[in-house]
Amino acid sequence: MLFDFRKNKKYDYIAEFEKLGHYSTLAAEFLHAVLKEYEPADMSLKLAKMHEIEHAADVEKKEMYGMLIDEFLAPIEKDDIIRLSHEIDTVTDSIEDVLISINIFGIENIHSEMTAFSELLVDCCGHMNRALAELQNYQNSNTLFDHIDSVRRHKSRGKELYIKSLRNIFEIASGPVDIMAYTEIYTRFVECFENCKKVTNTVERIVIKNL
């Protein structure tokens, strides 16, 4: 059975998915900006700003759940709406976790691997968001599955960068604590890509189920 997100004029779920995805992109862009112009002394302010983005996403998701509770006939299964919104929110949370880890480990210098990760993540979130936007016109979209495939490729590129970064870690680390710190941060980046892929996997599943 074909679904129509717009049949309920009171609440547009697809627009809300896009809003949640927008917060993920904002978080990724902010992380990339912080790493490009990194100042350890400013980290408390940067963390506060990142948390504002994460909190705004939580508020948006809570509003969606409030509407869903009162929804008599949702455009798609309520479980799919809950799952997709949760997975998008997890992307934002995992991006914040990267910045938190950098602060916890007291990183003084941002090496090229980290900015390569963050740049790739910004692009990955962009494709994720465009896949969410294409849900509105999923029956006729010529690009929905292209964006889904792009997220998968970005996830693979993130894994390749992770392996490359681990191989180079001894060139930038000054001891075992440094090695542990950078390994943890790189792992956090990989989790971001994996979470983006979970979002588009769910989008794909919803679309195929409703074709």
Backbone torsions as a table, in degrees:
resi	resn	phi	psi	omega
1	MET	NA	130.6	-179.7
2	LEU	-73.6	140.9	178.5
3	PHE	-107.2	156.4	178.4
4	ASP	-134.7	109.1	-178.4
5	PHE	-64.6	-20.8	-173.0
6	ARG	-93.8	-0.1	-175.1
7	LYS	-69.5	-23.4	173.8
8	ASN	-94.8	105.4	-175.2
9	LYS	-70.3	-17.9	-176.4
10	LYS	-76.2	-29.1	-173.9
11	TYR	-150.2	126.8	-177.6
12	ASP	-103.2	101.1	-176.3
13	TYR	-66.9	-36.2	-179.0
14	ILE	-65.6	-36.5	176.6
15	ALA	-64.5	-35.7	178.9
16	GLU	-70.5	-38.5	174.3
17	PHE	-58.7	-43.2	179.5
18	GLU	-64.2	-39.0	177.7
19	LYS	-62.6	-44.7	178.5
20	LEU	-61.7	-41.8	177.6
21	GLY	-65.3	-32.4	178.2
22	HIS	-62.9	-38.3	177.8
23	TYR	-64.9	-35.6	175.9
24	SER	-62.3	-42.9	178.6
25	THR	-65.6	-42.2	176.9
26	LEU	-58.5	-43.4	-180.0
27	ALA	-63.9	-43.2	179.9
28	ALA	-65.1	-43.3	179.4
29	GLU	-64.9	-39.9	179.7
30	PHE	-66.4	-43.0	177.5
31	LEU	-59.1	-44.4	-179.4
32	HIS	-62.9	-41.6	179.4
33	ALA	-64.0	-41.3	178.9
34	VAL	-61.9	-43.4	-176.9
35	LEU	-70.9	-33.2	179.5
36	LYS	-69.2	-34.3	-179.0
37	GLU	-120.7	54.9	-169.7
38	TYR	-70.9	127.7	175.0
39	GLU	-133.7	103.5	-177.4
40	PRO	-52.9	-32.8	-178.2
41	ALA	-67.1	-20.6	-177.4
42	ASP	-94.4	5.2	-170.5
43	MET	-62.9	-35.0	-179.9
44	SER	-62.1	-40.3	177.7
45	LEU	-68.9	-39.7	-179.5
46	LYS	-66.9	-40.0	178.0
47	LEU	-63.9	-39.4	179.2
48	ALA	-63.9	-41.8	178.8
49	LYS	-64.7	-44.1	178.2
50	MET	-61.4	-39.6	-179.4
51	HIS	-67.4	-31.1	175.5
52	GLU	-60.7	-42.0	178.6
53	ILE	-64.5	-46.9	-179.5
54	GLU	-62.2	-41.3	-179.0
55	HIS	-67.2	-39.5	177.9
56	ALA	-61.4	-38.2	177.1
57	ALA	-65.3	-39.8	177.7
58	ASP	-62.4	-41.7	179.1
59	VAL	-62.9	-41.9	179.3
60	GLU	-62.7	-43.6	-180.0
61	LYS	-65.7	-39.4	179.4
62	LYS	-62.9	-38.8	177.6
63	GLU	-63.6	-41.6	178.4
64	MET	-60.5	-45.0	-179.3
65	TYR	-64.2	-36.5	177.0
66	GLY	-61.5	-42.1	177.7
67	MET	-67.4	-37.6	-176.5
68	LEU	-67.2	-34.5	178.7
69	ILE	-59.7	-39.4	-177.2
70	ASP	-90.2	-1.0	-176.6
71	GLU	-75.3	124.2	178.5
72	PHE	-78.5	-46.5	-178.1
73	LEU	-134.9	96.1	-179.1
74	ALA	-72.0	153.0	-178.1
75	PRO	-65.1	-29.3	171.8
76	ILE	-134.9	176.9	-178.3
77	GLU	-57.9	136.7	-179.4
78	LYS	-58.3	-35.9	179.8
79	ASP	-61.8	-36.9	178.2
80	ASP	-68.6	-38.9	178.0
81	ILE	-64.0	-44.7	179.1
82	ILE	-63.5	-45.3	-178.0
83	ARG	-62.8	-46.7	-176.9
84	LEU	-66.7	-43.9	-180.0
85	SER	-63.9	-38.1	178.3
86	HIS	-65.3	-41.8	-178.4
87	GLU	-68.0	-37.4	176.4
88	ILE	-63.7	-44.5	179.7
89	ASP	-61.8	-34.9	178.7
90	THR	-64.5	-33.1	176.0
91	VAL	-59.6	-48.0	179.5
92	THR	-61.5	-43.7	179.5
93	ASP	-60.4	-42.2	-176.8
94	SER	-69.9	-30.5	175.9
95	ILE	-68.5	-42.7	175.4
96	GLU	-59.7	-37.3	-179.3
97	ASP	-61.4	-31.8	177.0
98	VAL	-61.3	-48.8	-178.5
99	LEU	-65.8	-38.5	177.5
100	ILE	-61.2	-42.8	-179.7
101	SER	-64.4	-40.4	177.9
102	ILE	-60.2	-40.2	179.0
103	ASN	-70.0	-44.0	-178.5
104	ILE	-59.2	-42.3	-177.0
105	PHE	-84.5	-0.3	176.1
106	GLY	60.9	41.5	-179.1
107	ILE	-63.6	128.0	-179.2
108	GLU	-95.2	-32.6	-176.3
109	ASN	-127.5	132.9	177.0
110	ILE	-95.4	117.8	-178.4
111	HIS	-91.1	167.2	-172.2
112	SER	-60.1	-29.1	179.3
113	GLU	-60.9	-38.9	-177.3
114	MET	-68.4	-43.5	179.2
115	THR	-70.0	-28.0	174.4
116	ALA	-66.4	-41.7	175.8
117	PHE	-60.3	-50.0	-174.4
118	SER	-66.8	-36.8	177.4
119	GLU	-64.2	-43.2	178.4
120	LEU	-64.3	-36.7	-179.0
121	LEU	-67.3	-39.2	176.7
122	VAL	-58.0	-45.4	-179.4
123	ASP	-66.5	-39.5	-179.9
124	CYS	-62.5	-45.2	178.9
125	CYS	-63.4	-34.2	177.3
126	GLY	-61.0	-45.2	178.5
127	HIS	-67.6	-37.9	176.7
128	MET	-58.6	-45.6	-179.1
129	ASN	-65.7	-38.5	179.9
130	ARG	-68.7	-31.8	173.9
131	ALA	-64.7	-40.9	177.7
132	LEU	-63.2	-41.4	179.9
133	ALA	-64.1	-36.0	-177.8
134	GLU	-71.8	-11.3	174.8
135	LEU	-58.3	-31.6	-178.7
136	GLN	-61.0	-30.7	-176.9
137	ASN	-126.7	39.8	-169.5
138	TYR	-61.7	-28.1	-177.9
139	GLN	-68.6	-32.5	-174.4
140	ASN	-114.8	4.0	-175.5
141	SER	-70.1	134.3	175.8
142	ASN	-96.8	-4.2	-172.6
143	THR	-122.9	-10.1	-175.4
144	LEU	-53.2	-53.1	-176.5
145	PHE	-73.0	-23.4	173.8
146	ASP	-64.3	-43.1	179.2
147	HIS	-67.8	-37.0	176.2
148	ILE	-61.9	-44.5	178.5
149	ASP	-65.0	-35.4	179.4
150	SER	-64.3	-40.0	177.5
151	VAL	-63.3	-40.1	178.0
152	ARG	-62.9	-41.0	178.6
153	ARG	-66.5	-38.3	178.2
154	HIS	-65.7	-36.4	176.8
155	LYS	-63.8	-40.8	178.0
156	SER	-66.6	-40.3	178.1
157	ARG	-65.7	-35.6	176.4
158	GLY	-63.6	-40.1	178.1
159	LYS	-66.8	-39.7	177.1
160	GLU	-63.3	-42.0	178.4
161	LEU	-65.3	-35.9	177.4
162	TYR	-60.6	-47.4	179.9
163	ILE	-63.7	-44.4	178.8
164	LYS	-62.0	-41.1	-178.3
165	SER	-66.4	-38.8	178.2
166	LEU	-66.0	-35.3	178.1
167	ARG	-65.4	-31.5	-177.4
168	ASN	-93.8	1.4	-170.2
169	ILE	-63.5	-30.0	-177.7
170	PHE	-72.3	-16.5	177.8
171	GLU	-79.1	-24.0	-176.9
172	ILE	-110.4	-17.8	-177.4
173	ALA	-89.9	141.7	-178.5
174	SER	-99.1	-1.0	-179.2
175	GLY	176.6	-179.1	-176.5
176	PRO	-61.9	-32.2	178.8
177	VAL	-67.2	-42.6	176.4
178	ASP	-61.2	-43.0	179.4
179	ILE	-59.5	-45.6	178.6
180	MET	-61.4	-42.6	-177.5
181	ALA	-63.5	-51.1	-178.1
182	TYR	-65.7	-37.9	177.7
183	THR	-60.5	-43.1	179.5
184	GLU	-64.0	-42.3	-179.8
185	ILE	-65.6	-43.8	177.3
186	TYR	-61.5	-38.7	178.3
187	THR	-63.2	-39.0	178.0
188	ARG	-62.6	-38.5	177.3
189	PHE	-63.1	-44.6	179.6
190	VAL	-59.0	-38.7	178.4
191	GLU	-61.4	-35.1	177.6
192	CYS	-61.2	-45.6	179.7
193	PHE	-65.3	-40.1	178.8
194	GLU	-63.2	-37.5	179.8
195	ASN	-69.7	-36.8	174.5
196	CYS	-61.0	-41.0	-179.7
197	LYS	-66.2	-36.1	177.0
198	LYS	-61.4	-38.5	178.4
199	VAL	-61.4	-50.9	-176.4
200	THR	-71.6	-27.8	172.9
201	ASN	-61.8	-41.3	179.5
202	THR	-68.8	-40.4	175.3
203	VAL	-57.5	-47.3	-179.8
204	GLU	-60.7	-42.7	-178.8
205	ARG	-64.3	-42.8	179.4
206	ILE	-61.5	-45.2	-177.5
207	VAL	-64.8	-49.0	-177.8
208	ILE	-63.4	-37.9	179.6
209	LYS	-64.6	-28.7	-174.3
210	ASN	-105.0	3.9	177.6
211	LEU	-73.5	NA	NA
